Amino acid sequence: MKYRSKPKIVDAEQWLGSQESWLKILEMGLEDWDPGELGSYTFYIKTLEGDMIASAGDWIIKGIKGEFYPCKPDIFEASYEPV
């Protein structure tokens, strides 16, 4: 049997490693994160599946239940379009 995803609208900002993109991500409500010791262009996001690394270029998505998670640019482009 085949299934299609239900349409959903999410908030997302691309993490570009800049202060401007970081402020936009924080404005979405991201609170559960940790800079760790990964360097200035990466950080950990505490997701429902555990800690995930967000790297510069990744999209930070706020899901339909208010959860946050990183998404690689190619997956984001294939899965989402502007509304």
Secondary structure, 3 states (H helix, E strand, C coil): CCCCCCCCCCEEEECCCCHHHHHHHHHCCCCCEECCCCCCCEEEEEECCEEEEEECCCEEEECCCCCEEEECHHHHHHHCCCC
